[in-house]
């Protein structure tokens, strides 16, 4: 999407993934933060240290919605901090704060500390995206984790955060997404939900998540075996799929 276009236009091929000029782009779609199903995602785009090319990871949770509710479609990070920092976004207010006390901690501890430290009137309304020790130590496949359990697991964006000494981004937003035609939008949402519920694969995906598609991936040779050297893992679907 537009985050890829921004990276393509602004980051030259010779720029290092861990260099000052590399960008770290957090972007959301036009429906993010609304009631539209499947819209609560955030795309994190950067020059990947794994591939030395355009890389992106996609994450769920509520962090993307909070970015939108704070009033932003994208957050673009450039440069390298002199010491560990985190970013605190509170609607129209954006602060870069010291994060020495967070450096070396895992994402769960970091999230809990920030929720307590920010002392917001509603602790659970703050969403935190953070890196752990892998990102700090520039492990090339490290990923950012938001809301404790959601990972933007592709392309090593966590290590790019680490290279910029950016430990975390905490967000609070309470602005509503403006819908041009609320009545029609609500009708479209209800239709989409009903069609989704009626789909033959709905219950499997609801109950098992990505495991619901393992057998299909095995059949077409797309299971990542031996670090993606093969597209097949012996007996995987018989032991690990939703059917198993």
C-alpha positions as CSV (number, residue, x, y, z in Angstrom):
1,X,0.0,0.0,0.0
2,X,1.0,3.6,0.5
3,X,3.6,2.7,3.1
4,X,5.5,0.7,0.4
5,X,5.3,3.7,-1.9
6,X,6.7,6.0,0.8
7,X,9.6,3.6,1.4
8,X,10.3,3.2,-2.3
9,X,10.3,7.0,-2.9
10,X,12.4,8.0,0.2
11,X,14.9,5.2,0.9
12,X,17.6,4.8,-1.7
13,X,18.9,1.2,-2.6
14,X,22.3,1.8,-1.0
15,X,20.9,2.8,2.4
16,X,21.6,0.2,5.2
17,X,18.6,-1.3,7.0
18,X,20.2,-0.2,10.2
19,X,21.3,3.2,9.0
20,X,20.1,6.7,9.8
21,X,18.2,7.1,6.6
22,X,16.1,3.9,6.7
23,X,12.5,4.6,7.5
24,X,10.2,2.6,9.9
25,X,6.6,3.1,8.7
26,X,3.5,2.2,10.7
27,X,0.4,2.5,8.5
28,X,-3.3,1.7,8.8
29,X,-6.1,1.5,6.3
30,X,-9.1,3.8,5.8
31,X,-11.4,1.4,7.7
32,X,-9.1,0.7,10.6
33,X,-10.6,1.9,13.9
34,X,-14.1,1.5,12.5
35,X,-16.5,-1.4,13.1
36,X,-15.7,-3.0,9.8
37,X,-14.7,-6.6,10.2
38,X,-11.1,-7.6,9.6
39,X,-10.0,-4.0,9.6
40,X,-8.0,-3.8,12.9
41,X,-4.6,-4.3,11.4
42,X,-1.3,-2.3,11.2
43,X,1.3,-2.6,8.5
44,X,4.9,-2.1,9.5
45,X,7.1,-1.4,6.5
46,X,10.9,-0.8,6.4
47,X,14.0,-1.8,4.5
48,X,14.4,-5.4,5.8
49,X,17.7,-6.5,7.3
50,X,16.8,-10.0,6.2
51,X,16.4,-9.3,2.5
52,X,18.0,-5.9,2.1
53,X,14.9,-5.0,0.2
54,X,11.4,-3.7,0.9
55,X,9.9,-5.6,3.8
56,X,6.6,-5.5,5.7
57,X,4.9,-7.2,8.6
58,X,1.2,-7.1,9.5
59,X,-0.2,-7.3,13.0
60,X,-3.6,-7.5,14.7
61,X,-4.6,-6.4,18.2
62,X,-5.8,-2.8,18.9
63,X,-2.6,-0.9,18.3
64,X,-3.5,0.0,14.7
65,X,-7.0,1.1,15.8
66,X,-5.5,3.3,18.6
67,X,-3.2,5.0,16.1
68,X,-6.2,5.8,14.0
69,X,-8.2,6.9,17.0
70,X,-5.4,9.3,17.9
71,X,-5.9,10.9,14.5
72,X,-3.1,9.4,12.3
73,X,-3.0,7.2,9.2
74,X,0.7,6.6,9.4
75,X,3.7,7.1,11.7
76,X,7.1,7.4,10.1
77,X,10.3,7.1,12.1
78,X,13.7,8.2,10.8
79,X,17.1,8.6,12.3
80,X,18.7,7.0,15.3
81,X,18.3,8.2,19.0
82,X,21.4,8.8,21.1
83,X,20.0,6.6,23.8
84,X,17.0,4.3,24.3
85,X,13.7,6.0,23.9
86,X,10.0,5.3,23.6
87,X,7.2,7.3,22.0
88,X,4.1,8.3,23.8
89,X,1.1,9.4,21.6
90,X,-1.8,10.8,23.4
91,X,-4.2,12.0,20.7
92,X,-2.6,15.3,19.4
93,X,0.3,15.1,21.8
94,X,3.5,13.2,20.8
95,X,6.5,12.9,23.1
96,X,9.8,11.1,22.8
97,X,10.8,9.9,26.3
98,X,13.8,8.2,27.8
99,X,13.6,4.4,27.9
100,X,16.8,3.4,29.7
101,X,14.7,1.7,32.4
102,X,13.0,-0.4,29.8
103,X,16.1,-1.5,27.8
104,X,16.9,-5.2,28.4
105,X,13.3,-6.1,29.4
106,X,11.0,-8.3,27.4
107,X,7.8,-7.0,25.7
108,X,5.4,-8.1,28.5
109,X,7.4,-6.3,31.2
110,X,7.8,-3.3,29.0
111,X,4.1,-3.1,28.3
112,X,3.2,-3.4,31.9
113,X,5.7,-0.8,33.0
114,X,4.5,1.7,30.5
115,X,0.9,1.2,31.3
116,X,1.7,1.9,35.0
117,X,4.1,4.7,34.3
118,X,1.8,6.7,32.0
119,X,-0.8,6.6,34.7
120,X,-3.6,7.2,32.3
121,X,-7.1,7.4,33.5
122,X,-7.9,4.1,31.8
123,X,-4.9,1.8,32.0
124,X,-6.3,-0.8,29.6
125,X,-7.1,1.9,27.0
126,X,-3.4,2.3,26.3
127,X,-2.0,0.1,23.6
128,X,1.8,-0.6,23.6
129,X,4.0,-1.9,20.8
130,X,7.4,-2.9,21.9
131,X,10.6,-4.9,21.2
132,X,12.4,-7.3,23.4
133,X,16.0,-8.4,23.8
134,X,16.1,-9.8,20.2
135,X,15.3,-6.5,18.7
136,X,17.7,-4.6,20.9
137,X,20.5,-7.0,19.8
138,X,19.6,-6.6,16.1
139,X,18.6,-10.2,15.5
140,X,17.5,-9.8,11.9
141,X,14.2,-11.6,12.2
142,X,13.1,-9.9,15.5
143,X,9.6,-8.6,15.4
144,X,7.6,-5.9,17.3
145,X,4.9,-7.2,19.6
146,X,1.8,-5.2,20.4
147,X,-0.9,-5.8,23.0
148,X,1.2,-8.6,24.5
149,X,0.4,-11.3,21.9
150,X,0.3,-9.8,18.4
151,X,3.4,-9.9,16.2
152,X,4.3,-8.2,13.0
153,X,6.4,-11.3,12.3
154,X,7.9,-10.7,8.9
155,X,10.9,-8.8,7.7
156,X,12.7,-8.0,11.0
157,X,11.1,-4.7,11.8
158,X,11.9,-5.3,15.5
159,X,15.6,-5.2,14.8
160,X,15.2,-1.9,12.8
161,X,13.5,-0.5,15.9
162,X,16.4,-1.7,18.0
163,X,18.9,-0.1,15.6
164,X,17.1,3.2,16.1
165,X,17.1,2.6,19.9
166,X,13.3,2.8,19.8
167,X,12.0,0.5,22.6
168,X,8.3,1.0,22.3
169,X,5.4,3.1,21.1
170,X,2.5,3.6,23.5
171,X,-0.8,5.1,22.2
172,X,-4.0,6.5,23.6
173,X,-6.7,7.8,21.2
174,X,-10.3,8.5,21.6
175,X,-11.3,10.1,18.3
176,X,-13.9,8.4,16.2
177,X,-13.5,7.4,12.5
178,X,-15.8,9.6,10.5
179,X,-18.1,7.6,8.2
180,X,-19.6,9.4,5.2
181,X,-22.8,7.2,5.1
182,X,-23.3,5.6,8.5
183,X,-26.5,3.8,7.6
184,X,-25.1,2.1,4.5
185,X,-21.9,1.4,6.2
186,X,-23.7,-0.5,9.1
187,X,-25.7,-2.5,6.6
188,X,-22.5,-3.5,4.7
189,X,-20.9,-4.6,8.0
190,X,-23.9,-6.7,8.9
191,X,-23.9,-8.3,5.5
192,X,-20.2,-9.0,5.6
193,X,-20.5,-10.6,9.1
194,X,-23.4,-12.8,8.0
195,X,-21.6,-14.0,4.8
196,X,-18.5,-14.7,6.9
197,X,-20.4,-16.8,9.4
198,X,-22.0,-18.8,6.6
199,X,-18.7,-19.7,4.9
200,X,-17.7,-23.4,5.2
201,X,-14.4,-22.6,6.8
202,X,-15.6,-20.0,9.3
203,X,-15.8,-22.4,12.4
204,X,-12.4,-23.9,11.7
205,X,-10.7,-20.5,11.5
206,X,-12.6,-19.2,14.5
207,X,-11.5,-22.2,16.6
208,X,-8.0,-22.9,15.2
209,X,-6.8,-19.8,13.5
210,X,-4.0,-20.4,10.9
211,X,-4.0,-24.2,11.6
212,X,-7.2,-24.4,9.7
213,X,-5.3,-23.9,6.4
214,X,-2.4,-26.3,7.1
215,X,-3.7,-29.1,5.0
216,X,-4.3,-26.9,2.0
217,X,-0.8,-25.4,2.3
218,X,0.6,-28.9,2.5
219,X,-1.3,-30.0,-0.6
220,X,0.1,-27.2,-2.7
221,X,3.7,-27.4,-1.3
222,X,3.6,-24.1,0.7
223,X,4.5,-25.3,4.2
224,X,7.8,-23.7,5.3
225,X,10.0,-26.8,5.9
226,X,13.7,-26.6,7.0
227,X,13.8,-22.8,7.1
228,X,11.9,-22.5,3.8
229,X,14.2,-24.8,2.0
230,X,11.2,-27.0,1.2
231,X,7.5,-26.6,1.0
232,X,6.6,-29.7,2.8
233,X,6.9,-30.9,6.4
234,X,6.4,-34.7,6.8
235,X,3.3,-35.7,8.7
236,X,2.7,-32.1,9.8
237,X,-1.0,-31.8,8.8
238,X,-1.8,-35.2,10.3
239,X,-0.5,-34.0,13.7
240,X,-1.0,-30.3,13.8
241,X,-3.8,-29.2,11.5
242,X,-7.3,-28.3,12.6
243,X,-8.5,-31.7,11.5
244,X,-6.0,-33.4,13.8
